[in-house]
Amino acid sequence: MATRVAIFGPGGIGRYHLDHLHRRNVDIVAICDANDRNLEDAHARFPHAVATKDWTSVFATEPDLVAVCTPNKWHHDITIQAFEAGAHVICEKPMAMSLAEAQVMEATRAKAGKLGYINFSYRNNIAFRFARQLIRDGELGHVRRINVVYLQSFLGSPSNGFSWRNDIEIAGFGALGDLGVHMIDGVRFITGLEFEKVVGTKQTLMATKKDAEGQERSVTTDTNAAWLAHLTGGPIATMETTQVAPGYGNYFRIEISGDLGTIAVVSDKDKELQMSVGKTLSGYDTWTTDLPIHQVPSGFASRQKPDGPALIIDAINGIESDYPTFADGVAAQAVLEGINRSIESGTWTPT
Ligand SMILES: NC(=O)c1ccc[n+]([C@@H]2O[C@H](COP(=O)([O-])OP(=O)(O)OC[C@H]3O[C@@H](n4cnc5c(N)ncnc54)[C@H](O)[C@@H]3O)[C@@H](O)[C@H]2O)c1
């Protein structure tokens, strides 16, 4: 039987959700968007769905699954209503505006006995998945150090106007939450390690931006953030993100060294990774400057199911499914909150 799906905010990333969900047997029963044009566009694609701005009308369609693809401010309220209406939930990242909100969302999910998926989309990256496998298989030995950068430029461009992403009341975070949460989840996913304590800093390098009416609006979110972390077992992670680094489109790189090797993955290189691993190789010093590039074995790639949000449909249908859960969302949110508290206090902060 088709899974009945309702979607909130099909205008942006919501389109990706709809594409991925259609890899399984789904029926889009309701579409909700605050913007007329986005609502009409989505309705044209699914004319039999209820198209509405009214949340109550959405839940009246009795969806089995609700996809929450709105800006961050509404993740909590829609998710709570969805669980209370008896639906499973896919929620965009960052899960919530605060750790307290995320914890309530997870508690409500558990009480309702439903499933929750957080769209940590880089978990679909085959190279990230192979890096995780290498570490699980002990190829790197003990993880010793981690370096992560996630660099974009779009916010620095004058052609990119003021949006909800620049408003702390709607976004909750700037680069720290928008990109940093992927970095935190990426490290947790690939290494299996948890963040124990953090110390960070952030700044806003774009004071104002013009909105659609040409008015200068204050940017109240961070455009740059950097933090250090200690992970379980002792590795130090150094992490930096920005939305205003000219020349960078969407550059997300995770590098990990263990006592037996080093690997690095870059998000837009899905099928390859840089690595130098193994007991023999690591037993010699080397003065070459780059890590060699290796293709992800096709036999590994072909066994992956990089179906993103569709994976929750498998789980709903009782098929074993490895997907990012609400618990993962809460864990990442706790690190974001720890970084913000460390910035306020100026000290290392447990997460
Ligand atoms: N996982 C990822 O890789 C990824 C990528 C991009 C965005 N996101 C996340 O997805 C969410 C949306 O981001 P986006 O880039 O798609 O934004 P967007 O502005 O492009 O789209 C958001 C949509 O939500 C609608 N909307 C706004 N308020 C609403 C409300 N109260 N009720 C119903 N609809 C509402 C907007 O009209 C718009 O159509 C954010 O949480 C963002 O962080 C995640």
Ligand as a Chemical Component Dictionary entry (heavy atoms), coordinates in Angstrom:
data_LIG
# 
_chem_comp.id                   LIG 
_chem_comp.type                 NON-POLYMER 
_chem_comp.pdbx_formal_charge   0 
_chem_comp.three_letter_code    LIG 
# 
loop_
_chem_comp_atom.comp_id 
_chem_comp_atom.atom_id 
_chem_comp_atom.alt_atom_id 
_chem_comp_atom.type_symbol 
_chem_comp_atom.charge 
_chem_comp_atom.model_Cartn_x 
_chem_comp_atom.model_Cartn_y 
_chem_comp_atom.model_Cartn_z 
_chem_comp_atom.pdbx_ordinal 
LIG N1  N1  N 0  19.746 18.661 4.050  1  
LIG C1  C1  C 0  20.251 19.549 3.241  2  
LIG O1  O1  O 0  21.280 19.307 2.624  3  
LIG C2  C2  C 0  19.571 20.882 3.097  4  
LIG C3  C3  C 0  19.801 21.697 1.975  5  
LIG C4  C4  C 0  19.081 22.897 1.885  6  
LIG C5  C5  C 0  18.196 23.269 2.882  7  
LIG N2  N2  N 1  18.032 22.459 3.971  8  
LIG C6  C6  C 0  17.106 22.822 5.048  9  
LIG O2  O2  O 0  15.780 22.793 4.521  10 
LIG C7  C7  C 0  14.990 23.788 5.139  11 
LIG C8  C8  C 0  14.433 24.703 4.054  12 
LIG O3  O3  O 0  15.495 25.275 3.350  13 
LIG P1  P1  P 0  15.335 25.678 1.791  14 
LIG O4  O4  O 0  16.685 25.979 1.302  15 
LIG O5  O5  O -1 14.513 24.678 1.083  16 
LIG O6  O6  O 0  14.517 27.030 1.978  17 
LIG P2  P2  P 0  13.606 27.724 0.886  18 
LIG O7  O7  O 0  13.370 29.101 1.384  19 
LIG O8  O8  O 0  14.178 27.521 -0.483 20 
LIG O9  O9  O 0  12.254 26.876 0.930  21 
LIG C9  C9  C 0  11.455 26.854 2.093  22 
LIG C10 C10 C 0  10.009 26.696 1.695  23 
LIG O10 O10 O 0  9.210  26.714 2.895  24 
LIG C11 C11 C 0  8.110  27.619 2.692  25 
LIG N3  N3  N 0  7.672  28.095 4.001  26 
LIG C12 C12 C 0  8.221  29.068 4.770  27 
LIG N4  N4  N 0  7.565  29.178 5.928  28 
LIG C13 C13 C 0  6.571  28.250 5.902  29 
LIG C14 C14 C 0  5.553  27.866 6.820  30 
LIG N5  N5  N 0  5.433  28.455 8.002  31 
LIG N6  N6  N 0  4.698  26.875 6.460  32 
LIG C15 C15 C 0  4.805  26.278 5.250  33 
LIG N7  N7  N 0  5.754  26.602 4.355  34 
LIG C16 C16 C 0  6.630  27.556 4.673  35 
LIG C17 C17 C 0  8.681  28.692 1.786  36 
LIG O11 O11 O 0  7.660  29.430 1.134  37 
LIG C18 C18 C 0  9.509  27.856 0.824  38 
LIG O12 O12 O 0  8.739  27.336 -0.248 39 
LIG C19 C19 C 0  15.904 24.484 6.137  40 
LIG O13 O13 O 0  15.736 23.891 7.395  41 
LIG C20 C20 C 0  17.293 24.221 5.595  42 
LIG O14 O14 O 0  18.301 24.251 6.588  43 
LIG C21 C21 C 0  18.683 21.296 4.080  44 
# 
loop_
_chem_comp_bond.comp_id 
_chem_comp_bond.atom_id_1 
_chem_comp_bond.atom_id_2 
_chem_comp_bond.value_order 
_chem_comp_bond.pdbx_ordinal 
LIG N1  C1  SING 1  
LIG C1  O1  DOUB 2  
LIG C1  C2  SING 3  
LIG C2  C3  SING 4  
LIG C2  C21 DOUB 5  
LIG C3  C4  DOUB 6  
LIG C4  C5  SING 7  
LIG C5  N2  DOUB 8  
LIG N2  C6  SING 9  
LIG N2  C21 SING 10 
LIG C6  O2  SING 11 
LIG C6  C20 SING 12 
LIG O2  C7  SING 13 
LIG C7  C8  SING 14 
LIG C7  C19 SING 15 
LIG C8  O3  SING 16 
LIG O3  P1  SING 17 
LIG P1  O4  DOUB 18 
LIG P1  O5  SING 19 
LIG P1  O6  SING 20 
LIG O6  P2  SING 21 
LIG P2  O7  DOUB 22 
LIG P2  O8  SING 23 
LIG P2  O9  SING 24 
LIG O9  C9  SING 25 
LIG C9  C10 SING 26 
LIG C10 O10 SING 27 
LIG C10 C18 SING 28 
LIG O10 C11 SING 29 
LIG C11 N3  SING 30 
LIG C11 C17 SING 31 
LIG N3  C12 SING 32 
LIG N3  C16 SING 33 
LIG C12 N4  DOUB 34 
LIG N4  C13 SING 35 
LIG C13 C14 SING 36 
LIG C13 C16 DOUB 37 
LIG C14 N5  SING 38 
LIG C14 N6  DOUB 39 
LIG N6  C15 SING 40 
LIG C15 N7  DOUB 41 
LIG N7  C16 SING 42 
LIG C17 O11 SING 43 
LIG C17 C18 SING 44 
LIG C18 O12 SING 45 
LIG C19 O13 SING 46 
LIG C19 C20 SING 47 
LIG C20 O14 SING 48 
# 
